[in-house]
Amino acid sequence: MVKTKYGLIEGIEHEGYTEYRGIPYAKPPVGALRWKAPQEPQKWDGVLEAKQFAAKCPQEEVSPDTPWGGFFYREFYADPAYNVPMDEDCLYLNIYAPNTQDDKKLPVAFWIHGGGFGGGYGCEMEFDGAQYCKRDVILVTIQYRLNIFGFLAHPWLDAESKTNTSGNYGILDQIAALKWVHENIEAFGGDPDNITVFGQSAGSMSTQVLISSDLTKGMIRKAIMQSGIAAENQKLLFTPTLAQEEEVGELFVRETGASNLEELRALPWEKVLACKQKFDAAAMDLGVGLCLVPNADGILLKDTVKECYRKGEFQHIPYMLGCVIDDLGCTPDQVRAKEKGPLYAENEAFAQKCDALGIPAYVYYMPHELHDEDGKTKPAFHSAELWYTFGTYDRCWREMDEHDRSLSESMLDAWTAFMKTSVPGSDWQQYTKTQPFVKVFE
């Protein structure tokens, strides 16, 4: 039993650790709270039975019927045991905490899932905290508003906002979850002054937004960015202006037929999602890359993420970052030739900036070959490292041999060592201009 600021919580006991599922970190963002900044959750009486995962934010389901969806469906979504229903009431987090017998405060790993800011959830089958707890690290996985629910910007919303901004609700959710953890994690045995924020793909991009924002100062001690960072290449994380994102929002509102904000908020979430899917193609025609993403509103972000990077206006804390061989922006020819793709260059550029600013940064690269069908192998693809960094390879349909298990152990040891000490291991040197060391996992 754990006593938090909001009430008592009871989790699921496992050997060596306790798992707490579906803890609310904000009020449900429904009705009048749709497209508003997250509100502090209400206290509860009695004991919260944190034994069931919460619903995920409404999103387009990953389907086996499309080429890209079919691949990722089989890889990460085919097991119904790890799926959850959809609902707007989705602002919950999960905690995996070791059963410690002393008063030592443990480091905290704060995980942000990927999914292009449009999909994903906190209890996907590749996520689990058992291996983190085994290494005396508390793991927190969160959910946040996605796609149109998390990133709609529109003049109607600006007008009712105290800051005259809109559209960054999904990132504000992440900040609310981080604040909840900062205020309550000590009750679970965690150290609120030793929180590492880490994420992959859009979760990594989110991490870069968080470390570029004044709203998170004092809450993040370290950060790990996996396969999603923007330095010199604008296309990898385009941060639109508020006006640009409002242009996208106008297309969506037109699709709904709503004539005012009250009508828009009265629409069932199923209708909202259906309208979002209809306007996707039109929004992409604007030519800005990913739509419905964080915008540079002057409040959350004072400038684009790329400009924050260029000017060194991001938190000066230790960083770990890297990518896999077949990652975002790679062409099939590059992968076949074992050439390093654009994300590799982005990681090096960010690490070079850190070195110039006197900030420790550690870079990795994963050219590992995974087992595929018919005795073939497949170069590590976008998201493939998650089986290894969470130690959940036994849930994967692919054959995992002793080398895969050993690789997972090495990666978990490095990730958790960094979370504990800011150094991922004695054999992993800091990246500097004179010694541009990159740790290779293969």
Number of C-alpha atoms within 10 A of each C-alpha: 13 17 14 16 11 16 14 17 19 17 23 14 13 12 9 12 20 21 21 24 25 25 21 24 26 21 16 19 21 17 15 11 13 19 25 19 20 25 14 15 14 12 12 12 9 9 13 19 16 20 17 14 20 25 21 25 26 24 23 15 12 19 16 15 10 11 10 11 15 15 15 17 18 15 18 20 22 18 15 8 9 14 17 16 10 18 17 21 19 26 29 24 27 27 26 27 29 26 17 15 7 7 8 10 20 25 25 32 29 24 25 25 25 23 15 18 26 22 20 25 27 26 23 17 21 24 20 23 24 24 20 24 21 15 14 21 26 29 26 26 26 25 27 29 30 26 23 26 26 27 26 26 29 24 18 15 17 16 12 13 13 7 11 13 24 27 29 27 26 28 26 21 24 25 18 21 26 23 16 19 24 20 14 19 25 18 15 23 23 26 20 22 16 21 26 24 28 27 24 27 24 25 26 26 28 28 26 27 25 25 25 26 21 15 14 18 13 11 20 20 21 23 28 28 25 30 27 28 31 24 23 17 15 14 13 19 23 20 27 22 16 21 16 16 26 25 15 22 24 16 17 25 20 12 16 18 11 15 10 10 16 11 11 16 17 14 14 12 19 14 11 20 17 14 19 23 16 13 18 15 10 12 22 13 9 12 9 15 16 17 25 27 30 32 30 23 22 14 15 20 22 16 20 22 29 22 18 19 20 14 9 16 17 20 21 16 16 21 26 25 26 25 32 27 24 27 24 19 12 18 14 11 9 14 18 11 9 13 16 18 19 17 26 23 17 22 29 24 17 22 26 19 20 24 18 13 11 13 18 21 26 27 26 20 20 20 19 21 16 18 18 13 10 6 7 9 12 12 21 21 20 20 22 20 23 16 21 19 24 20 24 19 21 12 14 16 15 13 13 14 12 8 10 20 17 12 18 22 17 15 19 20 18 19 22 26 18 22 27 21 13 22 22 21 15 8 9 16 18 21 23 20 13 7 9 15 16 18 16 14 15 15
